[in-house]
Amino acid sequence: MNQPHRSAAVNPLPPIIVALAVPMALLEAALWLGSRGLFDGLGWRITVLQDLALYPQLLQAMADAGRWPASELMRFVTFPFVHYAPLHAIMAIVFLLALGKMVGEVFNAFAVLVVFFGSAVFGAIAYALLATSNIPLAGGFPAVYGLIGAFTYLLYVQLGALGAPQARAFTLIGFLLGIQLVFGLLFGAGQDWIAEVAGFVAGFALSVVVSPGGFRRLRARIQRR
């Protein structure tokens, strides 16, 4: 007897999102174990941050020297994978899985990578140019905010197709920035919000091109002008 088809209760995560989340989780697990004295890794987090994080003065230093070594440029795409603390990493991974699932079910793997790393790079550049702090930029949130930008774009297009107010698409980012402002006022905040806002803007803008049918819609809009 043929068994009736049963759909999965929970749709699996897009493989590209898993591929981005696993290195974050494995690196954080190794750093956490090292901090507990295993593998003689008490100083691992400091060393990894020194090697992978993005220092705000980096762009100016390379411009002044007229040299752009690949080992330093790599920091613009490696900083999302190292975090300052386990909670920092856990929150970034949770948001990556949640937003990545929603975006990755619509975007193809290449588009997800463009949004993730494009937002990370744009966020890092904004941080390097605008931050007055010397604290290195680390953590996945600028890239995750890029996925929030992509999700916002999808909502924006959907609301437009339904004839609903498209400003509603920006509710999520407004809510997150509001929470961030409250926490900043209560507990003090760094300047990583610069990279996060820039990441959101980049994610939204890149989605105009890399979303399904995005380039066609963009060309049609240009032609109408």
Residue pairs with C-beta under 8 A, 6 or more apart in sequence:
11 101
11 105
13 97
13 100
13 101
13 104
14 100
14 101
14 104
14 105
14 109
14 112
15 109
16 100
16 104
16 109
16 112
16 113
17 96
17 97
17 100
17 101
17 104
17 112
20 96
20 100
20 112
20 116
21 93
21 96
21 97
21 100
23 81
24 80
24 81
24 83
24 89
24 92
24 93
24 96
24 140
25 89
25 93
27 48
27 81
27 82
28 83
28 86
28 89
28 90
28 93
30 39
30 41
30 44
31 41
31 44
31 45
31 48
31 82
32 86
33 39
33 41
34 40
34 41
34 42
34 43
34 44
34 45
35 41
35 42
35 44
35 45
45 82
45 84
48 82
49 82
49 84
49 136
49 138
52 75
52 78
52 79
52 81
52 82
52 138
53 75
53 79
53 82
53 136
53 137
53 138
54 75
54 76
54 79
54 124
54 127
54 128
54 136
54 137
54 138
55 75
55 134
55 136
55 137
56 127
56 128
56 131
56 133
56 134
56 135
56 136
56 137
57 128
57 134
58 72
58 75
58 128
59 125
59 128
59 129
60 128
62 68
62 69
62 72
75 124
76 120
76 121
76 124
76 125
77 117
77 120
77 121
79 120
79 124
79 136
79 137
79 138
79 139
80 92
80 116
80 120
80 139
80 140
80 142
80 143
81 140
82 138
82 139
83 89
83 92
83 138
83 139
83 140
84 138
84 139
88 139
89 139
89 140
91 141
92 139
92 140
92 141
92 144
93 140
95 140
95 141
95 144
95 147
96 140
96 143
96 144
96 147
99 144
99 147
99 148
99 150
99 151
100 112
100 147
102 151
102 154
103 112
103 115
103 147
103 150
103 151
103 154
104 112
106 154
106 211
106 212
107 115
107 150
107 207
107 210
107 211
107 212
108 212
110 210
111 207
111 210
111 211
112 147
114 206
114 210
115 146
115 147
115 149
115 150
115 202
115 203
115 206
115 207
115 210
116 143
116 146
116 147
117 143
118 146
118 202
118 203
118 206
119 142
119 143
119 145
119 146
119 147
119 149
119 198
119 199
119 200
119 202
119 203
119 206
120 142
120 143
120 146
120 199
121 202
122 146
122 198
122 199
122 201
122 202
123 137
123 142
123 143
123 145
123 146
123 194
123 195
123 196
123 198
123 199
123 202
124 137
124 142
124 195
125 198
126 194
126 195
126 197
126 198
127 137
127 142
127 191
127 192
127 194
127 195
127 198
128 137
130 191
130 194
131 137
131 191
131 194
132 191
133 190
133 191
135 190
135 191
135 192
137 192
137 195
139 192
141 192
141 195
141 196
141 199
142 192
142 195
142 196
142 198
142 199
143 199
144 199
145 173
145 196
145 197
145 199
145 200
145 203
146 199
146 200
146 202
146 203
146 206
147 203
148 172
148 173
148 176
148 200
148 203
149 173
149 199
149 200
149 201
149 202
149 203
149 204
149 205
149 206
149 207
150 203
150 204
150 206
150 207
150 211
151 172
152 169
152 170
152 172
152 173
152 200
152 203
152 204
153 169
153 203
153 204
153 207
153 208
153 211
154 207
154 211
155 168
155 169
156 166
156 169
156 170
157 211
157 217
159 165
159 166
159 168
159 169
160 166
173 200
177 193
177 197
180 189
180 193
180 196
183 189
184 193
207 214
208 214
208 217
208 218
209 215
209 218
